[in-house]
Structure formats: C-alpha cells, structure tokens
Amino acid sequence: MKAQNMNRDWIASAQTLSKALPYMQRYDGATVVIKFGGNAMGDDSAMASFARDIVLLRQVGINPVVVHGGGPMINEMLDRLDIKSEFVRGKRVTDAATVEVVEMVLSGLVNKRIVQAINAEGGRAAGLSGKDANLMICDQAEPELGFVGQPAEVDPSLLKTLMDGEVIPVIAPLGIGRDGETLNVNGDTAAGAIAAGLDADRLLLLTDVSGVKNSDGDVLTELTPDQIRTLTNDGVIAGGMIPKTETALMAIEGGVRAVVILDGRAPNACLLELFTEHGAGSLIRPAR
C-alpha cells in the first residue's frame, strides 16, 4: 500500500510538471521582480523554500530580481542599541543615527542572509543596494521624516549585466540622494520602481495577506487599475493595502505588464502564481 501511495505521488508530480510546461514557455526570458518580506524572512524553513523557488525560476529561464524589506529586524536593532525614534503622523522619523542602523541591517544582515540562502540552494546570487552604481537616485519623500527617499531615477544597467551572467540580484531598498546622502526607501516602492526600470513582465508583491479583497472579504483574482481606484475611493481598499496597490499602479504606469499581490506565507507562492492556471493572489493589469 505504501508503495502504491508513493507511485501515485510520483505520477502527480510528473503531471504537475507537464501542466506547468506552457507557463514555463510563456515566461522564458522574462524578468520577474519579487518583493520579499514579512514573516518568511524570520523563518529558516520559509527562507529556504523561497530561495529554492527563486533558483528554480532562474533554472527554467526566468530572470528573477529580489527586492527585500526588513522592518522588524530594523526595529529590533534600534531597540538593542537604545536608539529612540520619533514619529510624525504615525511614520518613523529617520534621522542620521537611524539611517546608519537601517543601512547596516538591510545591506548587511538581511541582504546577505537572502543571498546565502539562494546560493545554498544552488543559485548564484549577488547582494547590492540601490546605492550601487547609482541604481536608485531618490528625492526626499517628506522632509519632516528625515532620510526617507522616493525613487526619482532608476539605472538598471548593473542589474542587466548581472542577469546576463545568470546572476540573481538581491537588492536592499536604499537609495542615494542628490547630495550623496543615504535614503531609506519603502520596500514595495523600491520594488515597483526597479520593476518599471527593467520593463519587467511581472512584479510579485509578497505580503502577509492573500490579496486584494472585496467588501465581503473575498479575494479579487483579477483587477484593472480603474477598478483599484474605485475600490480605494469607496473605502474597500484601505489601511496597509493602499500603499501596495499604489505601488502596483505606479509600476504599471511605468511599463510593468502586470502586478500580483499575493500571500508570501503560502508554500511555493511564486511558483503557484507563475506556473499554474489559477495563479495566486490578485493580478492587476490594464484592461484588455
């Protein structure tokens, strides 16, 4: 009986691979930017699973670019260093001391952990930030918030060089200001700007929710920009989902073919979205 069960499992695995072939062909050579963050970053098994999926994407001919966050790790380090933060309208003021910690945690601890995980699964990843090769030049988003940046110019030439060499870029969301200062950038915002700069086929925003929901709490699997605006004006899209959908709209306006907001806690979320008929989460793209 055990052998029969194992045989059925193998057959199911083979059938899954066969069904995935058209989608693998569809995305062959495509650039897919993945924003990685949330609970998965602090869990070793989830990190390893994510890294394995990224290596698989590269193996089948997709060009994955990973942009990561790190808010919880930054907060933990600020507490350990006893650096007190001020808040304006609920947003942290990033002063000179704080931005040093932000850069240390994002470019050091978090970035290299993701790079190491991908390399451990057989990939070739390289870590960098938006400061490298002037990848992301930023303006101050809101002066009263200090060293917080809004991407103004994206130069993807370094990323294209890495991808041509089959290297997976892993990017910390830091930018450089007009006067050479380091600026902290929201991870979703950075991912959207980089995806637009690369003319990416897909931007996957991995979150801690299953997607954009309607007033009844059901996930909306496909949306247009106009529908997003209507849902936002009606108050259906609210809270933390607003900046994510705003990022999606900006990315699409910048040339990204489609954006998907999906639950990064789900096993193999990226593979489900790209290689299955039903996908995962909420797909946002212009009306056809």
Secondary structure as the mmCIF struct_conf table of DSSP 4:
data_model
#
loop_
_struct_conf.conf_type_id
_struct_conf.id
_struct_conf.beg_label_comp_id
_struct_conf.beg_label_asym_id
_struct_conf.beg_label_seq_id
_struct_conf.end_label_comp_id
_struct_conf.end_label_asym_id
_struct_conf.end_label_seq_id
HELX_RH_AL_P HELX_RH_AL_P1 LYS A 2 ARG A 26
TURN_TY1_P TURN_TY1_P1 TYR A 27 GLY A 29
STRN STRN1 THR A 31 PHE A 36
HELX_RH_3T_P HELX_RH_3T_P1 GLY A 38 GLY A 42
HELX_RH_AL_P HELX_RH_AL_P2 ASP A 44 GLN A 59
TURN_TY1_P TURN_TY1_P2 VAL A 60 GLY A 61
STRN STRN2 ASN A 63 HIS A 68
HELX_RH_AL_P HELX_RH_AL_P3 GLY A 71 ARG A 80
TURN_TY1_P TURN_TY1_P3 LEU A 81 ASP A 82
STRN STRN3 PHE A 87 VAL A 88
TURN_TY1_P TURN_TY1_P4 ARG A 89 GLY A 90
STRN STRN4 LYS A 91 ARG A 92
STRN STRN5 THR A 94 THR A 94
HELX_RH_AL_P HELX_RH_AL_P4 ALA A 96 GLU A 103
HELX_RH_PI_P HELX_RH_PI_P1 MET A 104 VAL A 110
HELX_RH_AL_P HELX_RH_AL_P5 ASN A 111 ALA A 120
TURN_TY1_P TURN_TY1_P5 GLU A 121 GLY A 122
STRN STRN6 ALA A 125 SER A 129
TURN_TY1_P TURN_TY1_P6 GLY A 130 LYS A 131
HELX_RH_3T_P HELX_RH_3T_P2 ASP A 132 ASN A 134
STRN STRN7 MET A 136 GLN A 140
BEND BEND1 ALA A 141 ALA A 141
HELX_RH_3T_P HELX_RH_3T_P3 PRO A 143 LEU A 145
STRN STRN8 GLY A 146 GLY A 146
BEND BEND2 PHE A 147 PHE A 147
STRN STRN9 VAL A 148 VAL A 148
STRN STRN10 GLY A 149 VAL A 154
TURN_TY1_P TURN_TY1_P7 PRO A 156 PRO A 156
HELX_RH_AL_P HELX_RH_AL_P6 SER A 157 ASP A 164
TURN_TY1_P TURN_TY1_P8 GLY A 165 GLU A 166
STRN STRN11 ILE A 168 ALA A 172
BEND BEND3 PRO A 173 PRO A 173
STRN STRN12 LEU A 174 ILE A 176
TURN_TY1_P TURN_TY1_P9 ARG A 178 ASP A 179
BEND BEND4 GLY A 180 GLY A 180
STRN STRN13 THR A 182 ASN A 184
HELX_RH_AL_P HELX_RH_AL_P7 GLY A 187 GLY A 197
TURN_TY1_P TURN_TY1_P10 LEU A 198 ASP A 199
BEND BEND5 ASP A 201 ASP A 201
STRN STRN14 ARG A 202 THR A 207
BEND BEND6 ASP A 208 GLY A 211
STRN STRN15 LYS A 213 LYS A 213
TURN_TY1_P TURN_TY1_P11 SER A 215 ASP A 216
BEND BEND7 GLY A 217 GLY A 217
STRN STRN16 VAL A 219 VAL A 219
BEND BEND8 THR A 221 THR A 221
STRN STRN17 GLU A 222 LEU A 223
HELX_RH_AL_P HELX_RH_AL_P8 PRO A 225 ASN A 233
TURN_TY1_P TURN_TY1_P12 ASP A 234 GLY A 235
BEND BEND9 VAL A 236 ILE A 237
TURN_TY1_P TURN_TY1_P13 GLY A 239 GLY A 240
HELX_RH_AL_P HELX_RH_AL_P9 MET A 241 GLU A 253
TURN_TY1_P TURN_TY1_P14 GLY A 254 GLY A 255
BEND BEND10 ARG A 257 ARG A 257
STRN STRN18 ALA A 258 ASP A 263
TURN_TY1_P TURN_TY1_P15 GLY A 264 ARG A 265
BEND BEND11 ALA A 266 ALA A 266
TURN_TY1_P TURN_TY1_P16 PRO A 267 ASN A 268
HELX_RH_AL_P HELX_RH_AL_P10 ALA A 269 PHE A 275
BEND BEND12 THR A 276 HIS A 278
BEND BEND13 ALA A 280 GLY A 281
STRN STRN19 SER A 282 ILE A 284
#
